[in-house]
Amino acid sequence: MDEILEYKCPCCGGFIRFDSRAQKMICPYCDTEFDVESLKKYDEELKNDRPDSMDWQSSGGVEWQEGESGDMRIYACKACGGEIIADLTTAASACPYCGNPVIMTGQLTGELRPDLVIPFKLDKEAAKAALKKHLEGKKLLPKVFKSENHIDEIKGVYVPFWLFDTETQARIRYKATAVRMWSDADYNYTETRFYNVVRSGTLDFENVPADGSSKMADDLMESIEPFDFSEAVDFQTAYLSGYLADRYDVTAEESVERVNARMKKSTEETFRETVSYPYNTLVPESSSVEFSQGRAKYALYPVWILNTSWKGEKYTFAMNGQTGKFVGNLPVDKGIFWRWFAGITAGASAAIYGFAWLISLL
């Protein structure tokens, strides 16, 4: 019995004691009652909790083959430090990140060769049309953003992505409650039941992307997902003709932490959806995710990019060059905003005055 007295309350964390009259374990802090067998089973479940094991076995990409990188050149932007890769046919260009001119700095050496590429399906005209549609109906947008000269700054860039595959074994333990309320002529009653819910199983992840460019905002790249991986093909330098390719500066190993967090969140959400009993609350208390046969591939994904500025602020827009999904934040013309806000305020004041006048007549 001394061992049982050392149990902590699953509800509030306080030490619980055995009540000889009730023949149950009772928490003196929250008054919750437990039978001894339930506590023993709960204690056994706690012993099954394990830390995450999310290690990867391999990185993507291989070295360029002899003679293959000879047609590739690196162009560097002196303003933002961005580096892009292009073939010999690419003339002097502008940086797709800040718009400043870039200059050729040398031949491509010492870089990993992409395993796969998703070719561009949508051309520059489609990107222009998508931007125009994105600007439609934006009453607070500065008028200069609607001019054609800004649209011409769109550039097609192959963005480096690391694609992760793994088999996942997961176990998640939840604390759940079910609340029942009723009343009689004298009192209102509330009964709260606590449950220990465990879910375990396996999930397979394929081609979970993480962009390999520090210059591309992660949230921007995630916003234009998904890409249709079924259209990916083995990389050939011919696909770079007429486009730029971002030179990766984030390795697969450096992307692991972000990918791990993304996979773990997806696993927890998937397991959460399997709990069908109508609990009032369901809170995860322990989560263990283990990877096996983790692999990474190096791929280039097609993206149309526009960088422009407004009153010293830089604005970046991106369009999925395969599906056409377009995202990007827009500036607000403060003059138009305050005139709009004043009109809304005046309308609200008039509505309140009318409501008060109506009440005075009742």
C-alpha positions in Angstrom: 0.0 0.0 0.0 2.9 2.4 0.6 3.7 2.3 -3.1 0.2 3.3 -4.0 0.4 6.3 -1.7 3.2 7.7 -3.9 0.9 8.0 -7.0 0.3 11.5 -8.3 -3.2 12.6 -9.3 -3.6 12.4 -13.1 -5.9 15.5 -13.0 -4.0 18.0 -10.9 -0.6 16.4 -10.2 -1.0 16.4 -6.4 -0.1 13.3 -4.3 -3.1 11.1 -3.6 -4.0 9.0 -0.6 -6.0 5.9 0.0 -9.3 6.4 1.8 -10.1 3.4 3.9 -13.8 4.2 4.2 -14.3 4.8 0.5 -11.8 2.1 -0.4 -10.6 4.4 -3.2 -7.7 6.7 -3.9 -8.7 10.3 -3.3 -6.8 13.5 -4.2 -6.9 15.9 -1.3 -6.4 18.9 -3.7 -9.1 18.4 -6.3 -11.2 15.7 -4.6 -11.1 13.4 -7.5 -11.6 9.7 -6.7 -9.8 6.8 -8.3 -10.0 3.0 -7.9 -6.7 1.3 -7.3 -6.8 -0.8 -10.5 -7.3 2.2 -12.7 -4.2 3.9 -11.2 -2.1 0.8 -11.7 -3.0 0.7 -15.4 -2.3 4.4 -15.7 1.1 3.9 -14.1 1.9 1.2 -16.6 0.9 3.5 -19.5 3.3 6.1 -18.1 6.1 3.6 -18.3 5.5 3.3 -22.1 6.2 7.0 -22.7 9.4 7.5 -24.7 11.2 10.4 -26.2 11.2 11.2 -29.9 13.6 9.4 -32.1 13.7 11.5 -35.3 17.1 10.8 -37.0 17.8 10.7 -40.7 20.0 8.2 -42.5 20.9 9.9 -45.7 21.1 13.3 -47.5 19.9 14.0 -51.0 21.8 15.0 -54.1 24.9 13.6 -55.7 28.0 15.2 -57.1 27.8 16.7 -60.6 29.1 14.3 -63.2 32.3 15.1 -65.1 31.6 17.7 -67.8 28.0 18.2 -66.8 28.6 21.3 -64.7 30.8 22.9 -67.3 27.7 24.6 -68.9 26.6 26.0 -65.6 27.6 29.4 -64.2 27.1 31.1 -60.8 25.8 34.7 -60.7 26.1 36.6 -57.5 24.2 39.7 -56.2 26.4 42.2 -54.5 23.4 43.8 -52.8 21.8 41.0 -50.9 24.4 38.2 -51.3 22.0 35.9 -53.3 23.5 33.4 -55.7 21.8 31.9 -58.7 22.8 29.2 -61.2 22.1 29.6 -64.9 23.3 28.1 -68.2 25.7 29.7 -70.6 22.9 31.2 -72.6 21.7 33.4 -69.8 22.7 37.1 -70.3 23.3 39.6 -67.5 20.3 39.4 -65.2 18.6 40.9 -62.2 18.5 39.3 -58.8 15.1 37.6 -58.3 15.2 38.5 -54.6 16.0 42.3 -54.5 16.0 43.3 -58.2 19.6 44.5 -58.3 21.9 43.5 -61.2 23.9 40.3 -60.8 27.2 39.5 -62.2 28.9 36.2 -63.2 31.4 35.1 -60.6 32.6 31.8 -61.9 31.9 28.2 -62.9 29.8 25.9 -60.8 32.0 23.6 -58.7 31.6 21.6 -55.5 27.8 21.6 -55.5 25.4 18.8 -55.2 23.5 17.9 -58.4 19.7 17.8 -58.0 18.1 14.4 -58.2 14.7 15.6 -59.6 13.1 18.6 -61.1 9.5 19.6 -61.7 9.5 21.6 -65.0 7.6 24.9 -65.4 4.1 24.4 -66.8 3.0 28.1 -66.6 4.7 30.8 -68.5 5.4 34.5 -67.6 2.1 35.6 -69.1 0.2 33.3 -66.8 2.2 34.8 -63.9 1.3 38.3 -65.0 -2.4 37.4 -65.2 -2.2 35.8 -61.7 -0.7 39.0 -60.3 -3.4 41.2 -61.9 -6.1 38.9 -60.4 -4.4 39.1 -57.0 -4.6 42.9 -57.2 -8.3 43.0 -58.2 -10.7 44.3 -55.6 -8.0 45.6 -53.3 -9.4 49.1 -52.6 -6.7 50.0 -50.1 -3.8 49.1 -52.5 -1.6 52.0 -53.7 -2.3 52.7 -57.3 1.4 52.3 -58.3 1.1 48.6 -57.7 -1.3 48.2 -60.5 1.1 49.6 -63.2 2.5 47.3 -65.8 6.1 48.1 -65.1 6.0 46.2 -61.8 4.5 43.1 -63.5 7.5 42.9 -65.8 9.8 42.2 -62.9 8.5 38.7 -62.5 11.2 36.0 -62.9 11.0 32.3 -63.2 13.3 30.6 -60.6 13.9 27.0 -59.8 13.9 26.9 -56.0 15.9 24.2 -54.3 13.9 21.8 -52.1 14.9 18.9 -49.9 12.3 16.1 -50.0 12.1 13.8 -47.0 10.7 10.2 -46.9 10.4 8.2 -43.7 8.4 5.5 -42.0 7.0 6.7 -38.7 6.0 4.7 -35.6 4.1 7.0 -33.2 2.4 6.7 -29.8 0.4 9.6 -28.3 -1.3 9.6 -24.9 -4.1 12.0 -24.1 -5.9 13.1 -21.0 -9.6 13.4 -21.8 -12.6 14.5 -19.8 -16.3 13.9 -20.2 -18.6 16.3 -18.4 -22.3 15.5 -17.5 -24.6 18.1 -16.0 -28.0 17.8 -14.5 -30.2 19.4 -11.8 -33.1 18.7 -9.5 -35.4 21.0 -7.5 -32.6 22.0 -5.1 -29.2 21.7 -6.8 -27.3 21.8 -10.1 -24.8 19.0 -10.5 -21.7 18.6 -12.5 -19.9 15.2 -12.9 -16.5 15.2 -14.6 -15.0 11.9 -15.6 -11.3 11.6 -16.6 -9.9 9.2 -19.2 -6.5 8.1 -20.3 -6.6 7.7 -24.1 -3.8 6.1 -26.1 -3.3 6.0 -29.8 -0.4 4.3 -31.6 0.3 3.2 -35.1 2.4 3.8 -38.2 2.4 6.6 -40.8 4.5 6.8 -44.0 5.6 10.2 -45.2 6.8 10.8 -48.8 8.3 13.9 -50.3 7.8 16.3 -47.4 9.4 19.5 -48.7 11.7 22.0 -47.1 13.1 24.8 -49.2 16.9 24.9 -49.3 17.3 28.7 -49.6 17.7 31.0 -46.7 16.7 33.9 -49.0 13.2 32.5 -49.6 10.8 32.9 -46.7 9.7 29.5 -45.4 6.1 30.6 -44.9 6.0 32.0 -48.5 7.2 28.7 -50.0 4.9 26.6 -47.8 2.0 28.9 -48.9 2.3 27.9 -52.6 2.3 24.2 -51.8 1.4 21.6 -52.8 3.4 20.7 -55.8 2.3 17.6 -57.8 5.3 15.3 -57.4 3.9 12.8 -59.9 5.2 15.2 -62.6 8.8 15.3 -61.3 11.4 13.9 -63.7 15.1 13.1 -63.4 17.1 16.3 -63.5 18.7 17.4 -66.7 20.5 20.7 -67.3 18.2 21.4 -70.3 15.3 22.2 -67.9 17.3 25.3 -66.7 17.3 26.9 -70.2 15.6 30.3 -70.0 15.2 30.2 -66.2 17.3 30.9 -63.1 18.0 28.4 -60.4 18.6 29.3 -56.8 21.8 28.0 -55.4 21.0 26.2 -52.2 22.6 27.5 -49.0 20.6 25.4 -46.5 21.7 21.8 -46.4 19.4 18.8 -45.8 20.9 18.4 -42.3 20.1 22.0 -41.5 16.5 21.4 -42.7 15.8 18.4 -40.5 14.6 20.3 -37.4 11.9 22.1 -39.4 10.8 18.9 -41.2 10.7 17.0 -38.0 8.4 19.6 -36.4 6.2 19.5 -39.5 5.9 15.7 -39.5 5.3 15.5 -35.8 2.5 18.0 -36.0 0.9 16.2 -38.9 1.2 12.9 -37.0 -0.5 14.3 -33.9 -3.3 15.9 -35.9 -3.9 12.6 -37.8 -4.0 10.6 -34.5 -6.2 13.2 -32.9 -8.8 12.6 -35.6 -9.1 8.9 -34.7 -10.5 9.7 -31.3 -14.2 9.5 -32.0 -15.7 9.2 -28.5 -17.5 12.5 -27.6 -15.1 13.8 -25.0 -15.4 17.4 -23.9 -11.7 17.9 -23.8 -8.7 16.0 -25.2 -5.2 17.2 -24.3 -2.0 15.4 -25.4 0.2 14.6 -22.4 2.9 12.5 -24.1 3.9 12.2 -27.7 6.6 9.8 -29.1 7.5 9.8 -32.8 10.2 7.4 -34.1 11.6 7.5 -37.7 13.0 4.6 -39.6 14.7 4.4 -43.0 14.7 8.2 -43.3 15.9 9.5 -46.7 16.2 12.9 -48.4 16.2 13.9 -52.0 17.3 17.1 -53.7 14.8 18.6 -56.1 14.2 21.9 -58.0 10.6 23.3 -57.9 9.3 26.0 -60.3 8.4 29.3 -58.8 7.6 32.7 -60.4 8.9 35.5 -58.1 8.2 39.2 -58.0 10.1 41.6 -55.7 9.1 45.2 -55.5 9.1 47.9 -52.8 6.8 50.6 -51.5 8.1 53.4 -49.3 11.2 51.6 -48.3 9.4 48.3 -47.6 10.1 45.2 -49.7 7.2 43.0 -50.9 7.7 39.5 -52.3 5.1 37.6 -54.3 5.4 34.0 -55.4 3.4 31.8 -57.8 3.6 28.1 -58.1 5.0 27.5 -61.6 3.2 24.2 -61.9 -0.3 24.8 -60.3 -0.6 28.6 -60.5 -1.2 29.2 -56.8 -0.3 32.8 -56.1 0.5 34.4 -52.7 2.0 37.5 -51.3 1.3 40.4 -48.9 0.2 43.8 -50.2 0.9 47.3 -48.9 -1.9 49.6 -47.8 -2.3 53.2 -48.9 -2.7 55.0 -45.6 -4.5 57.9 -47.1 -7.2 55.7 -48.6 -7.3 53.6 -45.4 -8.0 56.6 -43.1 -10.7 57.9 -45.5 -12.3 54.4 -45.5 -12.0 54.1 -41.7 -13.6 57.5 -41.2 -16.5 56.5 -43.4 -17.0 53.3 -41.4 -16.8 55.2 -38.1 -19.4 57.7 -39.3 -21.7 55.0 -40.5 -21.4 53.2 -37.2 -22.1 56.4 -35.3 -25.2 57.0 -37.3 -26.4 53.5 -36.7 -25.9 53.9 -32.9 -27.7 57.2 -32.9 -30.6 55.7 -34.8 -30.8 52.8 -32.4 -30.8 55.1 -29.4 -33.5 57.3 -31.0 -35.6 54.1 -31.6 -35.3 53.1 -28.0 -36.4 56.5 -26.8 -39.6 56.1 -28.6 -40.5 52.7 -27.0 
